């Protein structure tokens, strides 16, 4: 059970930022925090014999955080020895431009990996990282200068959780919103000033999850939606007031890990452990549940992708169930098709195609089709377990294995 829960955070931790230009993947789930690349991204229709070309690769340290790409810079967050490093690289060569390290003493009894869990967040010339012990840092992307730091677990008396901090923050309206998870002090969610790191507000008596928040404006009202340990919560980013909240999750050795997905004024949330999927209509200060099911799409940790009104996601629990890649109609909750044998892993979409990076190191290229499963190509990238979510920018896929980061050429 510990290994099953541990696998969740490798694929679930991610951040949210505002719109980005072509070639940017400033958080692991991309420019709009939905796993979909910029509209002008172009990918191959099939892989060459022997698989796609590796442009470069380099060794990496511990950690489950994948890379982020923006401002012509690739950023990696990892641990080497007793220091955790933020490194900026040239996306085309992997050459390190700068690196900034700080000491870390993080240890967890649930894993032999003690590195950071959260993906770097790049926004307006700055990089924000959130360490496993709750260390929050803001760095200048041009040279790695540390602009400010916070020790959130100490500042707000937050519990460490199963595997440390694993919910990547979101930037909106000049604020960095973080699922700190300090339930005892009413600091489940905290807003920090992006310029100074000063606390602006705190709210919520719930601990943290490994799901990352999303921002959406619906009917003129801005929501930032979090899935915490036991709730789905929408907050007003300006004041921290709660717009709506409803129970979501189970107590015991379980986690919420997939990020919430907003689609046409509706909210889709999913988790395993008997929680299941919920499809709701978002109001200005309320939410209306339209359907709920543990049989439609119960995601262990993978955030589904919405393409032309249909959802594509992975149903089942890794190592216990045989995972199934599914297409569902969120309006009705109907399963359109379900395919076994694809494998567990992460999902992203670009150029009318779906990429699946499986946890056993395979890359699968799929044509999203609500009528049937349509596989275009498959190739092995790693011989080791592959947990971290990849990044895609200008047709280059940045994929992280257990100890290797690779740049894969998927340009047509």
Buried (B, 14 or more C-beta within 10 A) or exposed (E): EEEBBBBBBBBBBBBBBBEBEEBBBBBBBBBBBBBBBBEEBBBBEEBEEEBBEEBBBBEBBBBBBBBBBBBEBBBBBBBBEEBBBBBBBEBEEBEBBBBBBBEBEBEBEBBEBBBBBBBBBBBEEBBBBBBBBBBBBBBBBEEBEEBBEBEBBEBBEBBBBBBBBBBBBBBBEEBBBBBBBBBEBBBBBBBBBBEEBEBBBBBBEBBBBBBBBBBBEBEEBBBBBBBBBBBBBBBBBBEBEBBBBBEBBBEEEBBBBBBBBBBEEBBBBBBBBEBBBBBBBBBEEEBEEBEBBBEBBBBBBBBBBBBEEBBBBBBBBBBEBEBBBBBBBBBEBEBBBBBEEBBBBBBBBBBEBBBBBBBBBBBBBBEBBBEEBEBBBBBEBBEEEBBBBBBBBBBBBBBBBBEBBBBBBBBE
